[in-house]
Amino acid sequence: MIIRRRKLSFWERLYLPAIVGGFKVTLRHFFKKKVTMQYPEEKWVVPEGYRGAPYLVKDQEGRTKCVSCQLCEFVCPPKAIRITPPGPGGAPEVGNVEKAPKEFEINMLRCIFCGYCQEVCPEEAIFLLKDYSLVGQSREEMIFDKNKLLALGGVHQDKIRKWKKKAEEAVLQGVEP
């Protein structure tokens, strides 16, 4: 069985209706607002709820708020967080505080910016940046250690100053905090 194609009409052979239709679409989009941004000159406005890179914060006294509970490490889907807690003696140089981590690393090349680490942190020690421009010249630069994460974070004001109360109680009892 042979199927014969129908012959094209004169206008179909000229492709004029298709060209006119294409011009209509082009003109319609020509006068619309542009969606492309010229990136270095124009900055994107970060929406509320944006999940950027995680960072660590300190409390009002300048101590690391992280207490080495390792919940963020366990909940991280790509296993981008690595925490080394202090030894059995804790951190004697920091009084009236739970164990601060000896090492805290986040591999930004593995991080998927899901925000689980922020949600699970009981001490509110991890927050997410509102910056979307993370750059590095090498892979090693994209592995953020504790000092770099704290430099990104700064100080976060606590709603409840639990360690101040314990320090005051220790002074009243005659024990140095």
C-alpha positions in Angstrom: 0.0 0.0 0.0 1.4 3.3 -1.0 0.3 6.5 0.8 0.6 9.6 -1.3 1.4 12.9 0.3 -0.9 15.7 -0.5 0.6 18.5 -2.6 1.5 21.8 -0.8 -0.5 24.8 -1.8 1.3 27.9 -3.2 1.2 29.7 0.2 2.4 26.7 2.1 5.3 26.4 -0.3 6.3 30.0 0.4 6.1 29.5 4.2 4.7 33.0 4.4 2.0 32.2 7.0 4.7 30.5 9.2 7.0 33.5 8.9 4.2 36.0 9.8 3.3 33.8 12.8 6.9 33.8 13.9 7.1 37.6 13.6 3.9 37.9 15.7 5.4 35.9 18.5 8.7 37.9 18.3 6.9 41.2 18.4 4.7 40.1 21.3 7.8 39.1 23.4 9.9 42.1 22.2 7.8 44.5 24.3 7.5 42.4 27.4 9.6 42.9 30.5 13.0 41.3 30.2 13.7 38.4 32.6 17.5 38.1 31.9 19.7 39.9 34.4 23.1 41.3 33.8 24.6 39.4 36.8 27.6 41.3 38.0 25.9 44.7 37.6 22.4 43.6 38.7 22.0 41.6 41.9 19.2 39.2 42.4 16.9 40.0 45.3 16.9 37.0 47.6 13.4 35.9 48.5 12.2 35.1 52.0 13.0 31.5 53.0 16.0 31.3 50.7 18.4 28.5 51.8 22.0 29.4 51.2 25.2 28.0 52.6 25.2 27.0 56.3 27.4 28.9 58.8 28.1 28.9 62.6 27.4 31.6 65.1 28.7 32.7 68.5 26.8 33.8 71.6 27.0 37.2 73.3 30.1 36.2 75.2 31.9 35.2 72.0 31.7 31.4 72.6 30.8 28.9 69.9 27.1 28.0 70.3 27.7 24.5 68.8 27.8 21.9 71.6 29.1 19.0 69.4 25.8 17.1 69.6 26.5 15.9 66.0 22.8 16.0 65.1 23.5 18.1 62.0 26.2 15.6 60.9 23.8 12.6 61.3 20.9 14.4 59.5 22.9 15.7 56.5 21.8 13.8 53.4 25.1 14.1 51.4 27.2 13.8 54.6 28.8 17.1 53.9 29.3 18.0 57.7 32.1 16.5 59.7 32.4 17.3 63.5 35.2 16.2 65.8 34.0 16.5 69.4 36.5 17.3 72.2 38.0 14.4 74.2 36.5 13.0 77.4 37.8 16.0 79.5 35.7 18.4 77.4 36.9 21.9 76.9 38.2 23.1 80.2 39.3 26.5 78.8 35.6 27.4 78.2 33.8 27.4 81.5 30.0 27.0 82.0 29.4 25.7 78.5 28.9 22.4 77.0 31.5 20.8 74.7 32.5 23.0 71.8 33.7 21.0 68.8 37.4 20.5 68.3 36.9 20.5 64.5 33.8 21.5 62.4 33.9 21.2 58.6 31.3 21.6 55.9 32.2 20.6 52.4 30.3 23.1 50.3 30.9 21.0 47.2 28.8 18.2 48.7 26.3 20.4 50.5 22.8 20.5 48.8 21.6 23.5 50.9 18.6 21.6 52.2 18.5 23.3 55.6 18.1 20.1 57.6 21.2 21.1 59.7 19.5 24.4 60.8 16.2 22.7 61.6 17.7 20.0 63.7 20.2 22.1 65.7 19.0 22.3 69.4 21.3 25.3 70.2 20.5 27.4 67.1 24.2 27.3 66.2 23.7 26.9 62.5 22.0 29.3 60.2 21.8 29.7 56.4 23.4 32.5 54.4 21.3 34.8 52.3 24.2 35.1 49.8 24.1 33.0 46.7 27.6 33.6 45.4 30.1 31.1 46.8 33.4 31.1 44.9 36.7 29.4 45.3 39.8 28.8 43.3 40.3 25.2 44.4 38.4 22.3 46.0 40.2 22.9 49.3 38.9 26.4 49.5 35.3 25.1 49.3 35.8 23.0 52.5 34.9 25.5 55.2 36.5 24.9 58.6 35.2 26.1 62.0 37.0 29.4 61.8 35.7 30.3 58.3 32.2 29.3 59.3 32.3 31.4 62.4 33.7 34.4 60.4 30.7 34.1 58.1 28.2 33.9 61.1 29.2 36.4 63.7 27.3 36.8 66.9 23.7 35.7 67.4 21.7 37.1 70.3 20.1 34.4 72.5 16.5 34.7 73.6 17.4 33.0 76.9 20.8 33.5 78.4 21.1 30.2 80.3 24.9 30.4 80.9 24.7 33.8 82.5 22.3 32.5 85.1 24.5 29.5 85.9 27.6 31.8 86.2 25.7 34.1 88.6 24.7 31.1 90.7 28.3 29.9 90.8 29.5 33.3 92.0 26.9 33.3 94.8 28.1 29.9 95.9 31.7 31.1 95.9 32.7 28.9 93.0 34.6 30.5 90.1 32.8 30.0 86.8 
